[in-house]
């Protein structure tokens, strides 16, 4: 007879399904959008501009209180997933238009907002439905499910699009996500009491703010509908890359203005202000903050430009779906596992250099590829094998580097503010990553792919130089 403790070894089925439902739309927005834009003739500037689709995942904390204070996590999860299903279906029909880039681009933007909101509801539901012991025990299962969704989306769906076109692939995606949505309607348990009706949000928010927001949105939409050339050339305007550089510089210089921010936040006296001040008001946090900003700049530049480079040497999106979406994501998972094992065995400080170098040196592989195969559009078995090997090595290294980075961030959190500190640190890193992607296309146009990938490696050097000066490398020397 199976005991209760034995049953607890495996999570309930919804743990797999809600985190699959987190990863799948993310893969459509962040992995497929760059390929979609490139294959439909968008400029490299526009391909780089798809980095803005990552911003809702950074700023989702701004609307997360609504999900905490209205309705239940289950109701939000079902509502958002139903809308996501319809939105993916809508994108599949928009792909049939003669010139779908602008329409699908707007669709991706709204899908990213919905997907980020689904993340909030799913994570909240997980925390509500399970006790602390179960939350920790099942974290590996949720990560596995999320990664499998990335493989299916960035690998399987992308490969499928090479056979039945993007419209058919998004239609199949809507069926897959719709099936998960129907499963949740029938099998997702009710675990919390409703605080206030979801519909009461509109009543409680200031009508003036709602009207102002809608008016601004309408005016922007009206302007771009009457000035389509401005929209088409938007990523080419200097303000786009310069704004990205400005935000990155502002983040890096934040330690200089922290005393002013600290004084302002102290006046508010709320939980967020307290956690923010406590997190940054410690020794060596200035160095740590600059490291957060710089660490993934090189890797982030690569993400949007890898497919455009591979396309110039003969690869199509089906090949890319196999190589990067399947082999690459699987390799990054294994790299993360290996990195965690190395850190556990030898300690973070001893393996730091090895893990970071393993992440950064493979950037030069792509410079080599773009150089030796420049202008060669014939995809031979040898080229496919060499490129696949390079992608597997690079993504495995990225997994190793990510394990170092995440452990370092986890060690930086204070015991009483773990969740908010974690969100703050990863948010800063993600803002910098999204902003640097804005000028990736312009940089390629200026210097070419080979030099571009060399630059991505050079950008990793400042963060590597900072490693000996970082706090939190020794577990016993925490600053809290």
C-alpha positions in Angstrom: 0.0 0.0 0.0 1.3 3.4 -1.0 1.9 5.7 2.0 1.1 9.4 2.1 4.8 10.3 2.2 5.4 8.2 -0.9 2.7 10.1 -2.8 4.4 13.4 -1.9 7.5 12.3 -3.8 5.9 13.4 -7.0 4.0 16.7 -7.5 0.3 16.9 -8.6 -0.1 17.0 -12.4 -0.9 20.8 -12.4 2.7 21.6 -11.3 3.8 20.3 -14.7 1.0 21.9 -16.6 1.1 25.5 -15.2 4.9 25.7 -15.7 4.6 24.3 -19.2 2.0 27.1 -19.7 4.6 29.6 -18.5 7.4 28.5 -20.8 5.4 27.8 -24.0 4.1 31.4 -24.8 7.5 32.7 -23.7 9.2 30.6 -26.3 6.8 32.0 -29.0 7.5 35.6 -27.9 11.3 35.5 -27.3 12.5 32.5 -29.4 10.3 32.6 -32.5 9.8 36.4 -32.9 13.3 37.1 -34.1 13.1 34.3 -36.7 9.7 35.5 -37.8 10.9 39.0 -38.3 14.0 38.0 -40.2 12.3 35.5 -42.5 9.6 38.0 -43.4 12.2 40.5 -44.6 12.6 42.8 -41.6 15.8 44.8 -41.3 18.4 43.7 -38.7 17.5 46.8 -36.7 14.0 45.5 -36.4 15.2 42.0 -35.5 17.2 43.6 -32.7 14.3 45.7 -31.7 12.3 42.6 -30.8 14.2 42.8 -27.5 11.3 45.1 -26.3 9.1 41.9 -26.2 11.2 41.0 -23.1 10.3 44.1 -21.2 6.9 43.0 -19.8 8.7 40.1 -18.1 11.0 42.7 -16.4 8.3 45.1 -15.3 5.5 42.6 -14.4 6.0 43.5 -10.7 4.2 46.8 -11.5 0.8 45.1 -11.9 1.4 42.0 -9.7 -0.4 43.6 -6.7 -3.6 43.5 -8.7 -3.4 39.7 -8.9 -2.7 39.5 -5.2 -5.6 41.7 -4.2 -8.3 40.9 -6.6 -10.0 37.5 -7.4 -7.9 34.4 -6.8 -4.7 33.1 -8.5 -6.8 30.3 -10.1 -9.3 32.8 -11.6 -6.5 35.0 -13.0 -4.6 32.0 -14.3 -7.7 30.7 -16.2 -8.7 34.1 -17.5 -5.2 35.0 -18.8 -4.7 31.5 -20.3 -8.0 31.7 -22.1 -7.0 35.1 -23.6 -3.6 33.8 -24.5 -5.1 30.9 -26.4 -7.3 33.3 -28.4 -4.3 35.6 -29.0 -2.1 32.9 -30.4 -5.0 31.9 -32.7 -5.3 35.6 -33.7 -1.6 35.7 -34.6 -2.0 32.6 -36.8 -4.7 34.5 -38.8 -2.7 37.7 -38.9 0.2 35.7 -40.5 -2.0 35.2 -43.5 -2.0 38.9 -44.4 0.1 40.1 -47.3 2.3 42.2 -45.1 1.8 40.9 -41.5 5.0 42.2 -39.8 3.4 45.3 -38.1 0.2 43.4 -37.1 2.0 40.3 -35.7 4.6 42.6 -34.0 1.8 44.3 -32.0 0.4 40.8 -31.4 3.7 39.6 -30.0 3.8 42.7 -27.7 0.4 42.0 -26.2 1.2 38.3 -26.0 4.3 39.1 -24.0 2.2 41.2 -21.5 -0.3 38.4 -21.2 2.5 35.8 -20.8 4.2 37.9 -18.1 0.9 38.2 -16.2 0.4 34.4 -16.5 3.8 34.0 -14.9 2.6 36.1 -11.9 -0.6 34.1 -11.5 1.1 30.7 -11.9 3.9 31.4 -9.5 1.4 32.8 -7.0 -0.8 29.7 -7.4 2.2 27.4 -6.8 3.0 29.3 -3.6 -0.7 29.2 -2.4 -1.4 25.6 -3.2 1.8 24.0 -1.7 3.5 24.3 1.7 7.1 25.4 2.0 8.5 21.9 2.0 6.6 20.9 -1.1 7.6 24.2 -2.9 11.2 23.4 -2.4 10.8 19.6 -3.2 9.0 20.2 -6.5 11.1 23.1 -7.9 13.1 20.7 -10.1 9.8 19.4 -11.7 8.6 22.9 -12.5 12.0 23.8 -14.0 11.9 20.6 -16.1 8.4 21.3 -17.4 9.3 24.9 -18.2 12.4 23.8 -20.2 10.4 21.2 -22.1 8.0 23.9 -23.2 10.9 26.0 -24.5 12.1 23.0 -26.5 8.7 22.4 -27.9 8.2 26.0 -28.8 11.6 27.1 -29.9 12.4 23.7 -31.4 9.3 21.8 -32.4 7.0 24.7 -33.4 9.8 26.5 -35.2 10.7 23.4 -37.2 6.9 22.9 -37.9 6.7 26.5 -39.3 9.2 25.5 -42.0 6.7 22.8 -43.2 3.3 24.4 -42.7 4.4 28.0 -42.5 4.1 30.4 -39.6 0.3 30.6 -39.8 -0.1 26.8 -39.4 2.5 26.6 -36.7 0.8 29.3 -34.6 -2.6 27.5 -35.2 -1.1 24.3 -33.8 0.4 26.3 -30.9 -3.1 27.6 -30.0 -4.4 24.0 -30.0 -1.6 22.9 -27.7 -2.0 25.8 -25.3 -5.8 25.5 -25.5 -5.6 21.9 -24.4 -3.6 23.0 -21.3 -6.2 25.7 -20.6 -9.0 23.1 -20.8 -7.1 20.8 -18.5 -6.8 23.6 -15.9 -10.5 24.4 -16.1 -11.3 20.9 -15.1 -8.5 19.8 -12.8 -6.9 22.9 -11.2 -8.0 22.8 -7.5 -9.4 25.9 -5.7 -7.0 26.8 -3.0 -7.8 30.3 -1.8 -10.7 32.6 -0.9 -11.5 35.5 -3.2 -10.5 38.9 -1.7 -12.4 41.1 -4.1 -14.0 40.5 -7.5 -11.7 40.8 -10.5 -14.2 43.2 -12.1 -13.9 45.6 -9.3 -10.4 46.6 -10.4 -11.9 49.1 -12.9 -14.1 50.6 -10.2 -11.2 50.9 -7.7 -8.7 52.4 -10.1 -9.0 56.2 -10.6 -11.2 56.9 -13.6 -8.9 59.8 -14.5 -5.9 57.4 -14.8 -7.9 55.0 -16.9 -9.1 57.7 -19.2 -5.6 59.2 -19.5 -4.0 55.8 -20.3 -6.6 55.0 -23.0 -6.2 58.5 -24.5 -2.4 58.2 -24.7 -2.7 54.7 -26.2 -5.3 55.9 -28.7 -3.1 58.9 -29.7 0.0 56.8 -30.2 -2.0 54.2 -32.3 -3.5 57.0 -34.4 -0.1 58.7 -35.0 1.5 55.4 -36.2 -1.5 54.5 -38.3 -1.1 57.8 -40.2 2.7 57.7 -40.2 3.5 54.1 -41.2 7.0 55.1 -42.5 7.9 56.3 -39.0 6.8 52.9 -37.6 8.7 51.0 -40.2 11.9 53.0 -39.6 11.5 53.3 -35.9 14.5 51.1 -34.9 16.7 53.0 -37.3 16.3 56.3 -35.4 19.3 57.1 -33.3 17.1 57.6 -30.2 16.5 53.9 -30.0 20.0 52.6 -29.5 21.0 55.7 -27.5 18.0 55.3 -25.1 19.2 51.7 -24.5 22.7 52.8 -23.8 21.4 55.6 -21.5 19.4 53.2 -19.4 22.3 50.8 -19.1 24.6 53.7 -18.1 22.0 54.9 -15.6 21.8 51.4 -14.0 25.6 51.2 -13.8 25.8 54.6 -12.2 23.0 53.9 -9.7 25.4 53.6 -6.7 26.1 57.4 -7.1 22.5 58.4 -6.8 21.5 55.7 -4.2 21.8 58.1 -1.2 19.1 60.3 -2.9 16.9 57.3 -3.7 17.4 55.9 -0.2 16.2 59.2 1.4 13.1 59.3 -0.8 12.2 55.6 -0.1 12.6 56.1 3.6 9.8 58.6 3.5 7.4 56.0 2.1 7.9 53.4 4.8 6.4 50.4 3.0 7.6 46.8 2.6 9.1 47.4 -0.9 11.1 50.4 0.2 12.4 48.6 3.2 13.5 45.5 1.2 15.1 47.7 -1.5 17.1 49.8 1.0 18.2 46.8 3.0 19.4 45.0 -0.1 21.6 47.8 -1.5 22.7 49.5 1.7 25.5 47.1 2.3 29.3 46.8 1.8 30.4 46.1 -1.8 26.9 46.3 -3.2 28.0 49.0 -5.7 30.4 46.5 -7.3 27.7 43.8 -7.2 25.2 46.1 -8.9 27.6 47.1 -11.7 28.4 43.4 -12.2 24.6 42.7 -12.5 24.4 45.2 -15.3 27.5 44.1 -17.2 27.5 40.3 -16.8 25.2 39.2 -19.6 25.6 42.1 -22.1 27.6 40.0 -24.5 25.3 37.0 -24.4 22.2 39.2 -24.8 23.6 40.8 -28.0 24.0 37.3 -29.4 20.4 36.1 -28.8 18.8 38.3 -31.5 21.5 38.1 -34.0 22.4 34.3 -34.0 19.7 33.3 -36.5 20.3 36.2 -38.9 24.0 35.2 -38.9 23.2 31.5 -39.5 20.9 32.4 -42.3 23.7 34.2 -44.1 25.7 30.9 -44.2 22.8 28.7 -45.5 20.7 27.7 -42.5 16.9 28.0 -42.6 14.5 28.3 -39.7 13.8 24.5 -39.6 17.5 23.9 -39.2 17.7 26.6 -36.5 14.7 25.0 -34.7 16.6 21.7 -34.5 20.0 23.1 -33.7 19.2 25.9 -31.2 15.6 25.3 -30.1 16.2 21.6 -29.4 20.0 20.8 -29.1 20.8 24.2 -27.7 18.1 24.4 -25.0 18.8 20.8 -24.0 22.5 21.6 -23.7 21.8 24.7 -21.6 19.8 22.6 -19.2 22.6 20.1 -18.9 25.1 23.0 -18.4 23.0 24.4 -15.6 22.9 21.0 -13.9 26.6 20.5 -14.3 27.3 24.0 -13.0 25.2 23.5 -9.9 27.0 20.2 -9.2 30.5 21.8 -9.6 29.5 24.7 -7.3 28.1 22.2 -4.7 31.3 20.1 -4.8 34.1 22.8 -5.0 32.4 26.0 -3.8 31.5 29.1 -5.8 34.8 30.9 -5.5 36.9 28.1 -6.8 34.9 27.5 -9.9 33.8 31.1 -10.7 36.4 31.7 -13.3 35.9 28.4 -15.1 32.1 28.8 -15.3 32.3 32.4 -16.5 35.0 31.7 -19.1 33.0 28.7 -20.3 30.1 31.0 -20.9 32.1 33.8 -22.7 34.8 32.2 -24.8 32.3 30.3 -27.1 31.2 33.8 -28.4 34.3 33.7 -30.5 33.1 30.4 -32.1 30.4 32.4 -33.9 33.0 34.9 -35.1 34.9 32.0 -36.6 31.8 30.5 -38.2 30.7 33.8 -39.8 34.3 34.3 -41.1 35.0 30.9 -42.7 31.5 30.4 -44.2 30.9 34.0 -45.2 28.7 34.1 -48.4 28.5 30.3 -48.5 24.8 29.4 -48.7 25.2 25.7 -49.4 24.4 23.7 -46.2 26.6 20.7 -46.2 26.6 17.9 -43.6 30.0 19.1 -42.4 28.8 22.6 -41.9 25.7 21.4 -40.1 27.7 19.2 -37.8 30.3 21.9 -37.0 27.7 24.5 -36.4 25.6 22.2 -34.2 28.7 21.3 -32.2 29.5 25.0 -31.7 25.9 25.8 -30.6 25.9 22.9 -28.2 29.2 24.0 -26.6 28.1 27.7 -26.4 24.7 26.9 -24.9 26.3 24.4 -22.4 28.7 27.1 -21.4 25.8 29.6 -21.1 24.2 27.1 -18.7 27.4 26.9 -16.6 27.6 30.7 -16.5 23.9 31.0 -15.6 24.4 28.6 -12.7 27.2 30.8 -11.3 25.1 34.0 -11.7 22.0 32.6 -10.1 23.8 31.1 -7.1 25.6 34.5 -6.6 22.2 36.3 -6.7 20.6 33.8 -4.3 23.5 34.3 -1.8 23.0 38.1 -2.1 19.5 38.0 -0.8 18.5 38.8 2.7 16.7 36.1 4.7 13.6 38.4 5.4 13.4 39.7 1.8 14.4 36.7 -0.4 11.6 37.0 -3.0 11.8 40.7 -3.5 15.6 40.8 -3.5 15.7 38.0 -6.1 13.2 39.9 -8.2 15.2 43.1 -7.9 18.5 41.6 -8.9 17.2 39.6 -11.8 15.1 42.6 -13.0 18.1 44.8 -13.1 20.0 42.2 -15.2 17.0 41.7 -17.5 16.6 45.4 -18.1 20.2 45.7 -19.2 19.9 42.6 -21.4 16.8 43.9 -23.1 18.3 47.4 -23.7 21.5 46.1 -25.2 19.5 44.1 -27.7 18.0 47.2 -29.1 21.2 48.2 -31.0 22.4 44.7 -31.9 21.1 45.0 -35.4 22.6 48.4 -36.0 25.9 47.2 -34.7 25.9 44.2 -37.1 25.2 46.6 -40.0 28.1 48.8 -38.9 30.8 46.2 -38.4 29.6 42.9 -39.9 28.9 39.6 -38.1 32.5 38.4 -37.5 33.5 41.7 -35.8 30.1 41.8 -34.0 30.7 38.5 -32.2 34.3 39.5 -31.3 32.7 42.6 -29.7 30.3 40.5 -27.7 33.3 38.7 -26.2 35.1 42.0 -25.5 31.9 43.2 -23.6 32.3 40.3 -21.2 35.8 41.3 -20.1 34.8 44.1 -17.6 32.5 41.7 -15.6 35.2 39.0 -15.6 37.8 41.5 -14.3 35.3 42.3 -11.4 35.1 38.7 -10.2 37.9 38.8 -7.6 36.2 41.9 -6.0 32.7 40.5 -5.8 30.9 39.8 -2.4 29.1 36.6 -1.7 31.6 34.3 -3.3 32.4 32.7 0.1 29.2 31.3 1.7 30.5 32.0 5.1 31.2 35.7 4.3 27.6 36.9 3.8 27.0 40.6 4.2 23.6 40.3 6.0 
